[in-house]
């Protein structure tokens, strides 16, 4: 008599765009997934707020329930794709406490309460998997956590928000204004009705915190991530970038740097901002709503991960990869793989980083102004690499009305020095306006 194979009970929390696709794939590909996992994966229920709400996939009504706690209590693996902080945090802690492994796509939760959740998993020997939390279908979490665990990651530059990449790409390739492209992105469903999380960089900052924590084996709190959005980017800045051989991208940058004389050793810098990327760099060719993560490791060298950064079925692919891995671990037994944060490196403020910059100024168009600007930059330890000057004034303007536009490229400078210098430029009588300051990454 043959023993009945063990079956794993899967509880799904959420049936939105991602959850509906996860459920559909679990049901339609059940035989294939069972072969890969080593046991049947039984979807025993789907917790939702409203069982009658319309959904993207036709799901069996008998699987839908509003009782998430009861569903979690009998599960071997709990998939959380509801998003937000609560009740997701409480439910994940409940799942771990009941002995289940957890698969989540919840970047906001992990970026703010990740340490609590990972500690809870360690206490019971469970695993929390979250490949879908960063860059959608792109496999980046597992390569950083596992494949590169024996290497030293030096730097990560990532385009990790599809909405902002879509907007900046359309502005660059078609010469459109920010507001027009944002409205189009909302119409197409790339941007939410309230796009703040995307265009102000909050979404990318959450992902940057997760990437940096993995890459540098250090718990990086969300409030240590410097964040700037793209709402100030206009057609003039896009045009100036193009003329200088760059494209503007919203980047998540995580890097290992020297801690400084006051704290010898290494530190971590994590920031999100619009940056100038050389057009020959691989990240410059990431178009539309796609994502890409560029990793520089000491031994492995430069690695590029590219693909769809969002979408229900794409994200569901990453979720199911984690489910299969969790199922194999569950069947094999033993303790789950915890998060490595033993390096415990300090995170430093953005003023400590060094990069090159492009500064755009409106100044009086008269002799001596360029020399004045150059002197202010020199006094601030900022060295000029390139200068492009154009003038503009109405036909009937007096000499006093004439304005010169200066686009200044700098050599590498310390962020704090540059910031102080820009403040002095803004205060100078010859400078009408500091139009923009953009950092250069990937040179």
Secondary structure, DSSP 8 states (H G I E B T S, - for coil): ------EEEEEEE--SHHHHHHHHHHHHTHHHHHHHHTSEEEEEEEE-S-TTS--SS---GGGEES-HHHHHHT-SEEEE---SSTTHHHHHHHHHHTT-EEEE--HHHHHHHHHHHHHHHHHHT--EE-GGGSSTTS--HHIIIIITTTS-EEEEEEE--HHHHHHHHHHHHH---HHHHHHHHHHHTSS-SS-HHHHTSHHHHHHHHHHHHHHTTS---GGGSEE--STT--HHHHHHHHHTTEEEEEEEEEEEEE--TTS-SEEEEEEEEEEEEETTSGGGG--TTEEEEEEEETTTEEEEEEEE---HHHHHHHHHHHHHHHHHHHHH-S-------TT--EE--GGG-EEEEEEEEEEE-STTHHHHHHHHHHHTT--EEEEEEEEE--TT--GGG-EEEEEEEE-SEEHHHHHHHHHHHHHSTTEEEEEEEEEEE--
